[in-house]
Amino acid sequence: MLLLQFSTSHYCRKARLGLGYKQINYNIENLTPGLHVLRVKPLTGLQTLPVLLPQIEGQPNAIADSTQILKFLETYQQEPSLFLPDHQQQTEALMLEDWLDESIGTATRFVYYQYRAGEGKQIDPSLSSQMVISVVRQQYGINNASVKLATSRLAIALEELSIRWQKNDYLVGNKLSVADIAAAALLSPLALIPQYHQGYPWLFEHIVQIHQLCHEPLPPGLSEGEVEVGSRE
Ligand SMILES: N[C@@H](CCC(=O)N[C@@H](CS)C(=O)NCC(=O)O)C(=O)O
């Protein structure tokens, strides 16, 4: 299998977590933002990444969207399962996944790129990085007003996740589901923002645990050698 991705995209991280959880072998092709459209659009009709190319006879040629990729992986290789045996719980996990994808992953992007363009500029002050950040901000309409809205959406999300994760190790049911994978991937960019990293230690503990369960290297801000989550308070 081949995963077409942007190396830093949190939606691509979500697909990698699914592949890693099921321990499926795959290769990666990193695409350049902007030019990626030339490679991706003819394959899927869309322009977003991740895209998975199963490269297996009898399987679809290309699968776009992280949610569809996880669904495909579940049919391709059932064990270990990412779907919950209880139908109602599985529906709840799919709803949470959709909310995290459509609302919270976007809110994270807004808050993250605002930080990288301001206080967090020193993470990579190079011209090329600052140009990418500026293009992304324009593309998605990231400005003070939209970031304010995104920040309040994130606050509600963190409240909801804290209730669920503090009650149980998993967001729904008693095992890892697509909801946990979506949350771990789509909130991971917040690890680089001190206000979130210091304010929500339980979030990053869960993100680390889920990455370990999925055999996926930790995201920036949580990698080995960096300051331990719990010791930052
Ligand atoms: N719902 C999609 C969202 C993916 C998405 O927004 N990908 C971004 C990268 S983080 C992208 O490809 N942006 C490029 C573009 O829109 O041209 C998914 O879950 O795969």
The ligand as an ORCA input file, in Angstrom:
! r2SCAN-3c Opt
* xyz 0 1
  N     -11.752     15.391      5.808
  C     -10.426     15.247      5.223
  C      -9.606     16.487      5.514
  C      -8.186     16.379      4.986
  C      -7.504     17.736      4.901
  O      -8.056     18.795      5.242
  N      -6.261     17.685      4.418
  C      -5.485     18.887      4.221
  C      -4.108     18.720      4.863
  S      -4.204     18.769      6.623
  C      -5.219     19.087      2.741
  O      -4.996     18.143      2.029
  N      -5.211     20.336      2.294
  C      -4.825     20.667      0.955
  C      -5.899     21.272      0.136
  O      -7.024     21.431      0.629
  O      -5.593     21.618     -1.015
  C      -9.803     13.966      5.786
  O     -10.183     13.541      6.877
  O      -8.967     13.353      5.104
*
